[in-house]
Amino acid sequence: MPQGGRLERELRYSAAALGEQGGDTHQLLIQTPRDPGASLLHPNALKEHLRVLQAATQVTVHMFDISWRLKDMCFAPSVPKFEEHYIDQIFDGIIPCSIVTPLDCFWEGSKLLGPDYPVLIPGLGSKVRWTNLNPLKLFEQMKKFDFNFAYSTLEDYMKRAGISTGYQEKPCLDPSDPECPASAPNKKSGMSVI
């Protein structure tokens, strides 16, 4: 690997974006255009990037009678633990691997985060995935329930972590996608943003 090359720059960027932790592992996918000088920053190339990343995140390796997936070894943000077991289970199911990609600028970035199976939120009857999750709205709905819960701890965590509307207010690469949220700025116009 050449010193100062692209991989080294990508590792520095990942460390700056995610932070360095003891025992970190880096899983990188560097996608380059087929034609030198071509840009990957247009809707079709970004949709292809999404398909490649979706395939990569679904790889399963079987070794020593154990199956391993990305979720088993990735970096995932830590969440405060609560005394309510079902709340911890919800967070365990919904907190994704940290994936840094240009797709983070678009609603389609949520498709990488899963979870594999929607998380059921008791009392709300909603099956949550990152494609339909608005953390602030969910938090406001939870506060309407009259049960003893450390709302202030969760609210402080969300503020510190910059958690707001998730991907719900980001533009869609494909506004005609039936799952593209109505809150996406280009949903009504149907126009691509790039």
C-alpha positions in Angstrom: 0.0 0.0 0.0 1.6 3.3 -1.0 2.2 5.7 1.9 0.0 8.8 1.6 -2.4 7.0 -0.8 -6.1 6.9 -1.0 -6.6 4.2 1.6 -4.6 6.1 4.1 -6.6 9.2 3.5 -9.9 7.2 3.8 -8.7 5.8 7.2 -7.8 9.2 8.5 -11.2 10.5 7.4 -13.0 7.6 9.1 -11.0 8.1 12.3 -11.9 11.8 12.3 -15.6 11.1 11.6 -16.1 8.2 14.0 -13.3 8.7 16.5 -10.6 6.4 17.5 -11.4 3.7 20.0 -9.1 1.0 21.4 -9.6 -2.2 19.4 -11.3 -0.4 16.5 -11.7 -2.2 13.2 -12.1 -0.5 9.9 -14.2 -1.9 7.2 -13.8 0.2 4.1 -15.4 0.1 0.7 -13.7 2.4 -1.7 -15.7 2.7 -4.9 -14.0 4.3 -7.9 -15.4 5.2 -11.3 -14.7 2.9 -14.3 -13.6 5.8 -16.3 -10.7 7.9 -14.9 -11.9 11.4 -14.2 -15.6 10.5 -14.0 -17.6 11.5 -11.0 -19.5 9.2 -8.7 -21.6 12.1 -7.4 -24.7 11.8 -9.5 -27.9 9.9 -8.8 -27.2 6.7 -10.9 -23.7 6.3 -9.5 -25.0 6.9 -5.9 -27.8 4.3 -6.4 -25.2 1.8 -7.6 -23.1 2.7 -4.5 -26.1 2.0 -2.4 -26.6 -1.5 -4.0 -22.9 -2.3 -3.5 -23.0 -1.3 0.2 -26.3 -3.2 0.8 -24.7 -6.3 -0.6 -21.5 -5.8 1.4 -23.5 -5.3 4.7 -25.4 -8.6 4.1 -22.3 -10.8 3.7 -22.2 -13.7 6.2 -19.0 -15.6 6.9 -19.2 -19.1 8.4 -16.1 -20.2 10.4 -15.7 -22.7 13.2 -19.4 -23.4 13.3 -20.2 -19.7 13.9 -21.8 -17.3 11.5 -20.4 -13.7 11.4 -22.0 -10.6 10.0 -20.9 -7.0 9.8 -23.1 -6.2 12.8 -21.0 -8.6 14.9 -17.8 -6.6 14.5 -18.7 -3.1 13.4 -18.5 0.1 15.5 -22.0 1.1 16.7 -22.6 4.2 18.9 -23.3 3.5 22.5 -26.6 4.4 24.1 -27.3 5.0 27.7 -28.7 1.9 29.5 -32.1 2.3 31.1 -33.6 0.3 33.9 -36.5 -0.7 31.6 -35.4 -3.9 29.8 -37.8 -3.4 26.9 -36.3 0.1 26.2 -32.8 -1.4 26.1 -34.1 -4.1 23.7 -35.6 -1.4 21.4 -32.2 0.4 21.3 -30.3 -2.8 20.7 -32.5 -3.5 17.7 -32.4 0.0 16.2 -28.9 1.2 16.7 -27.0 0.5 13.5 -23.3 0.1 12.6 -21.7 3.4 11.8 -21.4 3.7 8.1 -19.9 6.9 6.6 -20.8 7.4 3.0 -21.9 10.2 0.6 -25.4 8.5 1.0 -25.6 10.1 4.4 -26.7 13.3 2.6 -29.8 11.6 1.2 -32.7 9.6 2.5 -31.4 6.5 0.8 -28.6 6.4 3.3 -31.2 5.1 5.8 -31.6 2.0 3.7 -28.1 0.9 4.9 -29.0 1.1 8.6 -31.7 -1.5 8.8 -32.5 -3.1 11.1 -33.0 -6.4 9.3 -36.3 -6.8 11.1 -38.5 -3.8 12.0 -38.5 -2.9 15.7 -42.0 -2.8 17.3 -42.5 0.1 19.7 -45.0 -0.9 22.3 -48.0 1.4 22.5 -47.3 3.0 19.2 -47.9 0.0 17.0 -45.3 1.2 14.6 -42.7 -1.1 13.0 -39.6 1.1 12.9 -36.7 1.1 10.5 -34.3 3.9 9.7 -36.2 4.5 6.5 -39.3 5.6 8.4 -37.8 6.7 11.8 -38.0 10.3 12.9 -36.4 10.1 16.4 -37.7 13.5 17.5 -41.3 12.6 16.6 -40.9 9.2 18.3 -39.5 10.8 21.4 -42.4 13.3 21.5 -44.9 10.4 21.2 -43.2 8.5 24.0 -43.4 11.5 26.3 -47.3 11.4 26.0 -47.3 8.1 27.8 -47.7 8.3 31.5 -45.0 6.0 32.8 -41.9 6.5 34.8 -39.0 6.9 32.4 -35.8 8.9 32.4 -36.9 11.2 29.5 -34.4 13.8 30.4 -31.5 11.3 30.1 -32.7 10.3 26.6 -33.3 13.9 25.6 -29.8 15.0 26.7 -28.3 12.0 24.8 -30.1 12.9 21.7 -29.0 16.5 21.9 -25.4 15.6 22.5 -25.4 13.1 19.7 -27.1 15.5 17.2 -30.0 13.1 16.8 -33.0 14.9 15.3 -35.2 13.9 12.4 -33.0 11.0 11.2 -33.2 10.8 7.4 -36.8 12.0 7.1 -36.0 15.5 6.0 -33.1 14.7 3.6 -33.7 14.7 -0.2 -34.3 11.5 -2.0 -32.1 10.4 -4.9 -35.3 8.8 -6.3 -38.3 10.8 -5.1 -40.6 8.3 -6.9 -39.5 5.6 -4.5 -42.7 4.7 -2.6 -40.8 4.8 0.7 -39.3 8.3 0.1 -40.9 10.2 2.9 -43.4 13.0 2.3 -41.1 15.2 4.4 -38.2 14.9 1.9 -37.7 18.4 0.4 -38.0 17.0 -3.2 -40.8 14.5 -2.7 -43.6 16.7 -4.0 -41.5 18.1 -7.0 -40.2 14.7 -8.0 -37.0 16.4 -9.0 -33.6 15.0 -8.4 -31.4 17.1 -6.2 -28.1 16.6 -8.1 
